[in-house]
Amino acid sequence: MWKNIIQKFDNYPSQQKVAKKLLKLGLKVGENNKIYCNDVEINISSLAKSINTDRRVVISTINNILKDDELKRIFTNIKPSGPVLSNISSELGLGVIEIEGNGEKAGILNSVTELLVEQNISIRQAYAGDPDLSNTPHMTIITDGPIDGKIIPSLLKIDGVTRVSIY
Protein backbone atom coordinates (compact mmCIF):
# COMPACT_ATOMS: atom_id res chain seq x y z
CA MET A 1 0.00 0.00 0.00
CA TRP A 2 2.55 2.60 1.13
CA LYS A 3 5.15 1.26 -1.31
CA ASN A 4 3.28 2.88 -4.21
CA ILE A 5 3.25 6.20 -2.39
CA ILE A 6 6.91 6.03 -1.40
CA GLN A 7 7.91 4.97 -4.94
CA LYS A 8 6.73 8.34 -6.22
CA PHE A 9 9.82 9.73 -4.49
CA ASP A 10 12.29 7.14 -5.87
CA ASN A 11 14.17 9.82 -7.79
CA TYR A 12 14.37 12.00 -4.69
CA PRO A 13 15.79 9.95 -1.77
CA SER A 14 15.85 12.91 0.61
CA GLN A 15 12.21 13.70 -0.14
CA GLN A 16 11.40 10.01 0.32
CA LYS A 17 12.77 10.25 3.86
CA VAL A 18 10.50 13.23 4.50
CA ALA A 19 7.44 11.42 3.11
CA LYS A 20 8.16 8.36 5.27
CA LYS A 21 8.50 10.53 8.37
CA LEU A 22 5.20 12.26 7.62
CA LEU A 23 3.48 8.88 7.24
CA LYS A 24 5.06 7.37 10.37
CA LEU A 25 3.99 10.33 12.50
CA GLY A 26 0.64 10.91 10.81
CA LEU A 27 1.63 14.48 9.94
CA LYS A 28 -0.58 16.36 7.51
CA VAL A 29 0.45 18.69 4.69
CA GLY A 30 -1.67 21.83 4.66
CA GLU A 31 -2.79 23.61 1.51
CA ASN A 32 -0.78 26.55 2.85
CA ASN A 33 2.54 24.63 2.43
CA LYS A 34 2.82 23.89 6.13
CA ILE A 35 2.98 20.66 8.15
CA TYR A 36 0.49 19.87 10.92
CA CYS A 37 -0.10 17.37 13.68
CA ASN A 38 -3.88 17.65 13.78
CA ASP A 39 -4.27 21.44 14.14
CA VAL A 40 -0.79 22.13 15.56
CA GLU A 41 1.73 23.53 13.10
CA ILE A 42 5.05 21.68 13.00
CA ASN A 43 8.23 23.67 12.55
CA ILE A 44 9.71 22.68 9.17
CA SER A 45 13.30 23.19 10.36
CA SER A 46 12.71 20.92 13.35
CA LEU A 47 11.19 18.25 11.12
CA ALA A 48 14.15 18.51 8.73
CA LYS A 49 16.62 18.25 11.61
CA SER A 50 14.89 15.12 12.93
CA ILE A 51 15.73 13.28 9.69
CA ASN A 52 19.12 14.92 9.09
CA THR A 53 18.09 16.93 6.06
CA ASP A 54 17.67 20.55 5.07
CA ARG A 55 14.43 22.52 5.43
CA ARG A 56 14.50 23.13 1.66
CA VAL A 57 14.08 19.37 1.14
CA VAL A 58 10.96 19.42 3.33
CA ILE A 59 9.59 22.39 1.39
CA SER A 60 10.29 20.64 -1.94
CA THR A 61 8.55 17.50 -0.63
CA ILE A 62 5.51 19.55 0.36
CA ASN A 63 5.41 21.16 -3.10
CA ASN A 64 5.66 17.78 -4.84
CA ILE A 65 2.91 16.36 -2.65
CA LEU A 66 0.58 19.25 -3.42
CA LYS A 67 1.23 18.92 -7.19
CA ASP A 68 0.31 15.21 -7.30
CA ASP A 69 -3.43 14.51 -6.92
CA GLU A 70 -2.99 11.10 -5.26
CA LEU A 71 -0.32 12.30 -2.84
CA LYS A 72 -2.33 15.41 -2.07
CA ARG A 73 -5.45 13.38 -1.18
CA ILE A 74 -3.41 11.24 1.20
CA PHE A 75 -1.12 13.77 2.84
CA THR A 76 -3.75 16.49 3.31
CA ASN A 77 -6.10 14.08 5.09
CA ILE A 78 -3.81 11.94 7.25
CA LYS A 79 -4.15 12.09 11.05
CA PRO A 80 -1.99 10.83 13.92
CA SER A 81 -3.37 7.83 15.78
CA GLY A 82 -3.20 9.31 19.28
CA PRO A 83 -1.18 8.66 22.42
CA VAL A 84 0.82 5.47 22.69
CA LEU A 85 0.74 4.17 26.26
CA SER A 86 3.65 1.70 26.14
CA ASN A 87 6.30 4.08 27.52
CA ILE A 88 4.13 5.06 30.48
CA SER A 89 2.49 1.70 31.11
CA SER A 90 4.21 1.03 34.44
CA GLU A 91 3.15 4.45 35.78
CA LEU A 92 -0.44 3.62 34.79
CA GLY A 93 -0.37 0.04 36.09
CA LEU A 94 -0.73 -1.41 32.59
CA GLY A 95 1.02 -4.31 30.87
CA VAL A 96 2.81 -4.32 27.53
CA ILE A 97 3.27 -7.17 25.06
CA GLU A 98 5.50 -6.55 22.05
CA ILE A 99 5.34 -9.07 19.25
CA GLU A 100 7.64 -9.20 16.24
CA GLY A 101 6.81 -11.31 13.27
CA ASN A 102 6.00 -11.60 9.64
CA GLY A 103 4.10 -8.41 8.80
CA GLU A 104 2.60 -10.04 5.73
CA LYS A 105 1.14 -12.99 7.67
CA ALA A 106 -2.63 -12.66 8.15
CA GLY A 107 -4.29 -13.46 11.45
CA ILE A 108 -1.54 -12.71 13.98
CA LEU A 109 -3.55 -10.01 15.79
CA ASN A 110 -6.62 -12.25 15.80
CA SER A 111 -4.69 -15.19 17.27
CA VAL A 112 -3.07 -13.02 19.93
CA THR A 113 -6.43 -11.51 20.85
CA GLU A 114 -8.05 -14.95 21.16
CA LEU A 115 -5.23 -16.12 23.42
CA LEU A 116 -5.58 -13.07 25.65
CA VAL A 117 -9.35 -13.57 25.87
CA GLU A 118 -8.79 -17.19 26.96
CA GLN A 119 -6.54 -15.85 29.74
CA ASN A 120 -9.16 -13.23 30.69
CA ILE A 121 -6.73 -10.41 29.83
CA SER A 122 -8.36 -7.18 28.72
CA ILE A 123 -6.76 -5.09 25.97
CA ARG A 124 -6.55 -1.35 26.48
CA GLN A 125 -4.72 -0.49 23.25
CA ALA A 126 -3.23 -2.31 20.26
CA TYR A 127 -1.19 -0.99 17.40
CA ALA A 128 0.99 -2.50 14.73
CA GLY A 129 3.78 -1.06 12.65
CA ASP A 130 3.19 -1.08 8.92
CA PRO A 131 5.61 -3.51 7.21
CA ASP A 132 6.08 -1.02 4.38
CA LEU A 133 7.23 1.69 6.78
CA SER A 134 9.18 -0.32 9.34
CA ASN A 135 12.25 -2.49 8.96
CA THR A 136 11.09 -4.70 11.82
CA PRO A 137 7.30 -4.81 11.88
CA HIS A 138 5.94 -5.35 15.33
CA MET A 139 2.71 -5.16 17.21
CA THR A 140 2.30 -3.67 20.67
CA ILE A 141 -0.60 -4.55 22.92
CA ILE A 142 -1.31 -2.62 26.10
CA THR A 143 -3.29 -4.58 28.67
CA ASP A 144 -5.28 -3.48 31.72
CA GLY A 145 -2.63 -4.91 34.02
CA PRO A 146 0.82 -6.47 34.09
CA ILE A 147 1.22 -9.74 32.19
CA ASP A 148 2.66 -12.97 33.55
CA GLY A 149 5.61 -14.23 31.49
CA LYS A 150 4.05 -17.72 31.39
CA ILE A 151 2.06 -16.61 28.34
CA ILE A 152 5.19 -16.14 26.18
CA PRO A 153 5.48 -19.78 24.97
CA SER A 154 1.84 -19.73 23.86
CA LEU A 155 2.36 -16.47 21.97
CA LEU A 156 5.48 -17.85 20.28
CA LYS A 157 3.45 -20.80 18.96
CA ILE A 158 1.31 -18.44 16.86
CA ASP A 159 2.14 -18.82 13.17
CA GLY A 160 4.19 -15.83 12.01
CA VAL A 161 5.35 -14.69 15.46
CA THR A 162 9.15 -14.63 15.82
CA ARG A 163 9.75 -12.76 19.08
CA VAL A 164 7.75 -11.78 22.16
CA SER A 165 8.65 -9.33 24.92
CA ILE A 166 6.61 -8.48 27.99
CA TYR A 167 7.06 -5.37 30.11
SULQUITA-V821328 format. One record per pair of residues at least 24 apart in sequence whose C-alpha atoms are under 8 Angstrom apart, sorted by sequence separation. I is the first residue (numbers start at 0). J is the second residue. D is the distance in whole Angstrom. If there is no record, write none. Layout:
I/J/D
I/J/D
This chain:
32/58/7
102/129/7
103/130/7
33/61/8
102/130/5
32/61/6
17/47/8
20/50/8
32/62/7
17/50/7
28/61/7
16/50/7
102/136/6
30/65/7
101/136/7
102/137/7
99/135/7
100/136/7
99/136/6
100/137/6
99/137/4
13/52/7
17/56/8
98/137/5
99/138/6
114/153/8
17/57/6
84/124/8
97/137/7
98/138/5
114/154/8
37/78/6
97/138/6
98/139/6
14/56/6
18/60/7
36/78/7
37/79/7
97/139/5
13/56/7
14/57/7
17/60/7
36/79/7
96/139/6
97/140/6
111/154/7
95/139/7
96/140/5
14/59/7
30/75/7
95/140/6
96/141/7
14/60/5
28/74/5
29/75/6
95/141/5
96/142/8
111/157/8
27/74/5
28/75/5
94/141/6
95/142/6
110/157/7
26/74/8
27/75/5
93/141/7
94/142/5
27/76/6
93/142/6
94/143/6
27/77/5
93/143/5
94/144/5
95/145/7
96/146/8
107/157/7
26/77/7
27/78/7
92/143/7
93/144/4
94/145/4
95/146/7
107/158/7
25/77/6
26/78/6
92/144/6
93/145/5
94/146/6
107/159/7
25/78/5
26/79/7
88/141/8
92/145/7
107/160/7
25/79/4
85/139/8
22/77/8
24/79/6
25/80/7
104/159/6
85/141/7
84/141/7
101/159/5
100/159/5
101/160/7
100/160/4
101/161/8
99/160/6
100/161/5
98/160/7
99/161/6
100/162/7
98/161/8
99/162/5
98/162/6
99/163/6
98/163/5
4/70/7
97/163/6
98/164/7
96/163/7
97/164/5
96/164/6
97/165/6
96/165/5
95/165/6
96/166/7
94/165/8
95/166/5
94/166/6
23/132/7
19/132/7
2/131/6
1/131/6
0/131/8
1/132/7
